[in-house]
Amino acid sequence: DAGALALEGLKGDDLLDAWIFAAGDAAVVDVWSAGRRQVRGGRHVAREAVEHRYRVTLARLRDQL
């Protein structure tokens, strides 16, 4: 997100440094890898499915204790 407050008015190496060290996760809006979108609007495209599998796994582990 080039409009992120932490990046305001910065250019070149200063922009890169601020993005890496100061902007936080909110500055990452979209990510593409191998021609496929992985993050859209700041959320991983598979977030809901991964979260559901995580919750199911936790429930199974709790049941085994």
HUSULCOR-V201103 format. One record per pair of residues at least 24 apart in sequence whose C-alpha atoms are under 6 Angstrom apart, sorted by the first residue. I is the first residue (numbers start at 1). J is the second residue. D is the distance in whole Angstrom. If there is no record, write none. Layout:
i=I j=J d=D
i=I j=J d=D
//
This chain:
i=1 j=27 d=5
i=1 j=29 d=6
//
